[in-house]
Amino acid sequence: MAKEKTAQEYLIKAKLYRFMSLLFVTLGIFIFCAMYVQNVEGRLIEALKDPMTITIFLIPFFPAAVLTYLADGAEKKYRKMTERNSQKK
């Protein structure tokens, strides 16, 4: 039988996901800058015409987006549980 999670566990998960998301965004920015300098070199308009280039530039931010989504879900569950607990009192 699965153990029911507490509001504190959801809060910790949300904070951890949010922190990891910020780390991945920072890492994504560095990777984006390196890829931009290496591949585009001032030819921005030409690079934006190629959909594959845009996709490649967005890939470093994908883990941050997923973690942000998970953090949002955990925060919603935390708020729901705290509201339910405050209504019971």
C-alpha positions as CSV (number, residue, x, y, z in Angstrom):
1,M,0.0,0.0,0.0
2,A,1.4,3.4,-1.0
3,K,2.1,5.9,1.8
4,E,0.3,9.2,1.5
5,K,2.6,12.1,1.2
6,T,2.6,15.1,3.5
7,A,2.4,18.7,2.6
8,Q,6.0,19.2,3.8
9,E,7.2,16.5,1.3
10,Y,5.5,18.4,-1.5
11,L,7.1,21.7,-0.4
12,I,10.6,20.1,-0.3
13,K,10.1,18.6,-3.7
14,A,8.9,21.9,-5.1
15,K,11.9,23.8,-3.7
16,L,14.3,21.1,-5.0
17,Y,12.8,21.1,-8.5
18,R,12.8,24.9,-8.6
19,F,16.5,25.0,-7.5
20,M,17.5,22.3,-10.1
21,S,15.5,24.2,-12.7
22,L,17.5,27.3,-12.1
23,L,20.7,25.4,-12.3
24,F,19.7,23.9,-15.7
25,V,18.6,27.4,-17.0
26,T,22.0,28.7,-16.0
27,L,23.8,25.8,-17.7
28,G,21.4,26.2,-20.7
29,I,22.4,29.8,-21.1
30,F,26.1,28.9,-21.1
31,I,25.5,26.1,-23.7
32,F,23.4,28.4,-25.8
33,C,26.1,31.1,-25.8
34,A,28.8,28.5,-26.8
35,M,26.6,27.1,-29.6
36,Y,25.7,30.6,-30.8
37,V,29.3,31.7,-31.0
38,Q,30.4,28.4,-32.6
39,N,27.6,28.1,-35.2
40,V,26.0,31.5,-35.9
41,E,28.9,34.0,-35.7
42,G,26.8,37.1,-36.5
43,R,24.6,35.4,-39.2
44,L,21.5,35.6,-37.0
45,I,18.9,36.1,-39.7
46,E,20.3,33.2,-41.7
47,A,20.3,31.0,-38.7
48,L,16.7,31.8,-37.7
49,K,15.5,30.7,-41.2
50,D,16.6,27.2,-40.5
51,P,14.1,25.4,-38.1
52,M,16.7,22.8,-37.1
53,T,19.0,25.6,-35.8
54,I,16.2,27.0,-33.6
55,T,15.5,23.5,-32.3
56,I,19.1,22.9,-31.5
57,F,19.3,26.2,-29.6
58,L,16.2,25.3,-27.5
59,I,17.3,21.8,-26.5
60,P,19.6,23.1,-23.6
61,F,16.5,24.6,-21.9
62,F,14.3,21.5,-22.1
63,P,15.4,20.0,-18.7
64,A,14.7,23.3,-17.0
65,A,11.2,23.5,-18.5
66,V,10.4,19.9,-17.3
67,L,11.7,20.7,-13.8
68,T,9.7,23.9,-13.7
69,Y,6.6,22.0,-14.7
70,L,7.2,19.4,-11.9
71,A,7.9,22.2,-9.4
72,D,4.6,23.8,-10.3
73,G,2.7,20.6,-9.8
74,A,4.3,20.0,-6.4
75,E,3.5,23.5,-5.3
76,K,-0.1,23.1,-6.4
77,K,-0.4,19.9,-4.3
78,Y,1.2,21.6,-1.4
79,R,-1.2,24.6,-1.5
80,K,-4.2,22.2,-1.9
81,M,-3.1,20.2,1.2
82,T,-2.4,23.3,3.3
83,E,-5.8,24.8,2.4
84,R,-7.5,21.5,3.2
85,N,-5.7,21.3,6.6
86,S,-6.6,24.9,7.4
87,Q,-10.2,24.3,6.6
88,K,-10.3,21.3,8.9
89,K,-9.2,23.4,11.9
